[in-house]
Amino acid sequence: MRIRIRGPEGQSTITLDESATIQELRAKISEKTALVSFDVKYGYPPEPLHLDQFGSTQVLTDIGTNLDGQQLTISKRETGNAPQPAAASSSQAGHSTRSSGPGVQSPEPLSLTRKQNAAVENDPPEIHVPERGGAIVLRVMPDDNSCLFRAVGSAVLREMDTMTELRGVIADTIQAQPDIYPAVVLGQPPDNYCQWIKSEDSWGGQIELNILSQYFDMEICSIDVQSLRVDRYNEGRPFRCIIVYSGIHYDTVALSPYSHSYDSVQSDKTTFDAADSLILEKAVALCQILREKHYFTDTASFRIKCNRCGGLFVGERGASQHAAETGHSDFGEAS
């Protein structure tokens, strides 16, 4: 069955077997929305779907509601108002969320440092495209919590250090369009989200890519290294840029003349005619090489170390839960 998920970071589609259970649906929702605790609504007008009343092993086809083809609207559940679920579930933390636990006041945005891949970062692969007079190359962004903004800024503005301005664009857009970005989409009150995204330690995600694509009137293609999936934002515009998502990091794709592939980026071409499918095809081919070199982080299963207390956890969900319980926010990918 196919189910459309609308959550804090936008919309996505999940596919489940007919034998899928409540627990599997919860896991998929958590994976797509990055919410630890959430409420679900479906249909029009929207009405609650109380997953908590079912056991975790209950088969979805037996709950009395046909979910195939449905759109589920997911919102963050406020602490203290949640009914107790039949079985506890965990979720994957996302790039545009933070969580707080009992007794933890105003936690810092979650900061996660990836393990370096020297083979790629010191000698990035390239795909020659003689038809376009150059090579598709990866331009690696600094490893900080602003890599999404750096990647987009580098591609569109030809300047990496525009993070503050682009974060301001996000906040201004959310404030100006409350009907498009209400709390149910953001996962928290808009004022809180705007304050949060302005922090240099806050990660960007689908919401930010959607807003920036509209702001620049450009299609942004984000290629997932692990799956080679291409997510398109503001699709249909005449020009596009291409960025690479490797689990907890974003980089930029550029077309560089052969003789300058490893030299100055001043000769790079980073925006392309959207009708030129060859460039996107070669960018995906580049990401296939990156995948073979394991230039990605499997956010569901990688080991994370808390740089504050030394605790080890599995996946972003583990880090998110630890942050909620302790207020610790500085994590790194364990070796």
C-alpha positions in Angstrom: 0.0 0.0 0.0 1.1 3.6 -0.7 0.5 6.3 1.9 1.2 10.0 1.5 2.9 11.5 4.6 2.6 15.2 5.3 4.8 16.2 8.2 7.0 19.0 9.6 9.5 18.8 6.7 7.0 18.5 3.9 5.5 15.6 2.0 6.7 12.2 1.1 5.3 8.8 0.1 5.8 5.5 1.9 5.2 2.0 0.6 4.2 -0.8 2.9 3.4 -4.5 2.4 -0.2 -5.6 2.9 1.1 -7.5 6.0 2.6 -4.3 7.6 1.9 -3.6 11.2 1.2 -0.5 13.3 4.8 -0.7 14.5 6.1 -0.6 10.9 3.8 2.4 10.1 5.0 4.2 13.1 8.6 3.6 12.2 8.0 4.9 8.6 6.3 8.0 9.9 9.2 8.6 12.3 11.7 8.1 9.5 10.0 10.6 7.3 9.0 13.2 9.8 11.7 12.9 12.5 9.1 13.2 15.2 9.6 11.2 18.5 5.9 11.5 19.4 3.2 12.5 17.0 -0.5 12.7 16.3 -2.0 11.4 13.0 -5.0 12.7 11.1 -6.5 11.5 7.8 -9.3 12.2 5.4 -11.2 15.4 4.7 -12.1 17.1 6.8 -9.2 15.7 8.8 -10.1 13.4 11.7 -7.8 11.7 14.2 -6.3 8.3 13.6 -5.6 6.9 17.0 -2.7 4.5 16.4 -2.3 4.2 20.2 -5.4 2.2 20.6 -3.9 -0.7 18.6 -1.2 -3.1 19.5 2.2 -2.7 17.9 1.8 -6.0 16.0 -1.8 -5.2 14.7 -1.9 -5.6 10.9 -2.9 -2.3 9.2 -5.5 -3.9 7.0 -7.3 -5.0 10.1 -7.7 -1.7 11.9 -11.0 -0.8 10.1 -9.6 2.1 8.1 -8.3 1.7 4.5 -5.0 3.6 4.5 -4.0 2.7 0.9 -3.9 6.0 -1.1 -4.6 8.1 2.0 -2.7 11.2 3.0 -1.8 11.2 6.7 -1.1 14.6 8.3 1.5 14.3 11.1 1.9 16.8 13.9 4.2 16.9 16.9 2.5 15.7 20.0 2.8 18.1 23.0 4.5 16.5 26.0 2.0 15.8 28.8 -1.1 15.6 26.5 -0.2 12.3 24.9 -2.2 9.1 25.6 0.0 6.1 26.5 0.7 4.0 23.4 0.1 0.3 23.4 3.8 -0.3 22.6 6.6 2.2 22.8 8.2 3.2 19.6 11.3 5.2 18.7 12.0 7.6 15.8 14.7 9.0 13.7 15.8 12.6 14.4 15.6 14.9 11.4 17.6 17.9 10.2 15.0 20.4 11.1 13.8 19.3 14.5 14.8 19.3 18.1 13.2 17.7 21.2 13.2 18.3 24.9 12.6 15.9 27.7 11.3 16.3 31.3 13.5 18.6 33.3 15.6 19.7 30.4 15.1 23.4 29.7 15.7 24.9 26.2 18.1 22.3 24.8 20.5 23.4 22.1 19.9 22.3 18.5 21.3 18.8 17.9 24.8 19.0 16.5 26.1 15.9 14.8 29.6 15.6 13.2 30.2 13.0 10.6 33.2 10.7 10.2 35.5 12.0 7.6 36.0 10.2 4.2 39.4 11.3 3.2 39.4 9.3 0.0 36.5 11.4 -1.4 37.2 14.8 0.3 40.9 14.8 -0.7 40.3 13.4 -4.2 36.7 13.9 -5.2 35.5 11.7 -8.1 34.4 13.3 -11.4 32.4 12.3 -14.4 33.6 13.5 -17.7 30.9 15.1 -19.9 32.5 15.9 -23.2 29.2 16.9 -24.6 29.2 19.8 -22.2 32.9 20.6 -22.3 33.7 19.6 -18.7 33.3 17.2 -15.9 30.7 16.8 -13.2 32.5 17.2 -9.8 31.6 17.2 -6.2 32.3 20.5 -4.3 32.6 19.5 -0.7 31.1 21.9 1.8 32.6 22.6 5.3 31.4 20.0 7.8 29.2 22.2 10.0 25.6 22.6 10.8 25.1 25.0 7.9 26.1 22.7 5.1 22.6 22.8 3.5 22.7 26.6 3.3 26.3 26.6 2.2 25.5 24.1 -0.6 22.6 26.1 -1.9 24.4 29.4 -1.5 27.5 28.0 -3.3 25.3 26.8 -6.2 23.0 29.8 -6.6 24.9 32.7 -5.3 28.5 31.4 -5.9 29.2 32.2 -2.3 29.3 29.7 0.6 29.2 32.2 3.5 25.6 33.3 3.1 24.2 31.1 5.8 22.9 34.0 8.0 21.1 35.6 5.1 19.5 32.4 3.9 18.4 31.5 7.4 16.8 34.9 7.5 15.0 34.1 4.2 13.5 31.0 5.8 12.3 32.8 8.9 10.9 35.7 6.9 9.0 33.4 4.6 7.5 31.4 7.4 6.3 34.5 9.1 4.9 35.9 5.9 3.0 32.7 4.9 1.4 31.3 8.1 -1.2 29.5 6.1 1.5 27.4 4.3 3.7 27.0 7.3 1.5 26.5 10.4 2.6 24.7 13.5 1.2 21.4 12.2 3.8 21.6 9.3 6.7 23.0 11.4 6.2 20.7 14.4 6.3 23.7 16.7 4.9 27.3 16.8 6.1 29.3 13.9 7.8 31.9 16.1 9.7 29.2 17.9 10.7 27.6 14.6 11.9 30.9 13.2 14.0 31.6 16.2 15.4 28.1 16.1 16.4 28.1 12.4 18.3 31.3 12.8 20.8 29.5 15.1 24.0 28.6 13.3 23.8 25.2 14.9 20.4 24.3 13.5 20.3 22.0 10.5 18.1 22.6 7.4 15.9 20.1 5.7 13.0 19.7 3.4 11.2 22.8 4.6 14.3 24.9 4.0 14.9 23.5 0.5 11.3 24.1 -0.5 11.4 27.7 0.7 14.8 28.4 -0.9 13.7 26.9 -4.2 10.7 29.2 -4.3 12.8 32.2 -3.2 15.3 31.8 -6.0 12.6 30.7 -8.5 14.7 27.7 -9.3 14.4 23.9 -9.1 16.6 22.4 -6.5 17.5 18.7 -7.1 18.7 16.9 -4.0 20.3 13.5 -4.8 20.4 11.0 -1.9 23.8 9.1 -2.1 22.6 6.0 -0.3 19.4 5.4 -2.4 20.3 7.6 -5.5 16.8 9.1 -5.2 16.3 12.5 -6.6 14.1 14.9 -4.6 12.9 17.9 -6.7 11.9 21.1 -5.1 9.9 23.7 -7.1 9.9 21.3 -10.1 9.1 22.8 -13.5 11.2 26.0 -13.3 13.5 26.7 -16.3 16.8 26.4 -14.3 18.0 24.1 -11.6 20.9 23.5 -9.2 22.0 20.1 -7.9 23.0 19.3 -4.4 24.1 16.0 -2.8 22.7 14.6 0.4 24.8 12.0 2.2 22.7 11.4 5.3 23.9 14.2 7.6 25.6 16.4 5.1 25.0 18.4 1.9 27.5 19.2 -0.9 27.2 20.9 -4.3 27.5 19.5 -7.8 29.3 21.6 -10.4 30.3 21.3 -14.0 34.0 22.2 -14.2 36.4 22.5 -17.2 38.7 19.5 -17.4 41.8 21.5 -16.6 40.3 23.1 -13.5 38.5 20.2 -11.9 40.7 20.3 -8.8 41.7 23.9 -9.0 39.7 27.1 -8.6 36.0 26.9 -8.3 35.7 30.2 -10.2 35.3 28.4 -13.5 32.5 26.1 -12.1 29.0 26.1 -13.6 26.5 25.4 -10.8 23.1 26.3 -12.3 21.8 24.4 -15.3 19.0 24.4 -17.9 16.3 22.2 -16.3 15.7 20.7 -19.8 19.2 19.4 -19.9 18.6 15.9 -18.5 22.2 14.8 -19.3 23.6 16.9 -16.4 21.3 15.4 -13.9 22.0 11.9 -15.2 25.7 12.4 -14.8 25.2 13.9 -11.3 23.4 10.7 -10.3 26.3 8.7 -11.8 28.7 10.7 -9.7 26.6 9.9 -6.6 26.7 6.2 -7.6 30.5 6.4 -7.3 30.2 8.2 -4.0 27.9 5.4 -2.8 30.5 2.8 -3.8 33.1 4.8 -1.8 30.6 4.8 1.1 30.3 8.5 1.1 27.1 8.5 3.1 25.9 8.0 6.6 23.2 5.4 7.2 21.2 7.5 9.7 19.1 4.5 10.9 22.0 2.3 11.9 25.2 4.2 12.3 26.9 4.4 15.7 26.9 7.8 17.4 29.0 9.1 20.3 28.0 11.8 22.7 30.9 14.1 22.8 29.8 15.4 26.2 29.4 12.2 28.2 30.9 9.6 25.9 27.7 7.6 25.6 27.2 5.4 22.4 23.9 5.2 20.6 22.6 3.7 17.4 21.1 6.0 14.7 19.9 9.5 14.9 16.9 8.3 16.9 19.3 7.2 19.7 21.0 10.6 19.7 17.7 12.4 19.6 16.3 10.4 22.6 19.6 11.0 24.6 19.4 14.7 23.8 15.7 14.8 25.0 16.7 13.0 28.3 19.9 14.9 29.1 20.0 18.1 27.1 23.3 17.0 25.5 23.5 18.2 21.9 27.1 17.6 20.7 27.4 14.3 18.9 29.8 12.7 16.5 29.8 9.6 14.2 31.7 6.9 16.2 34.6 5.2 14.4 
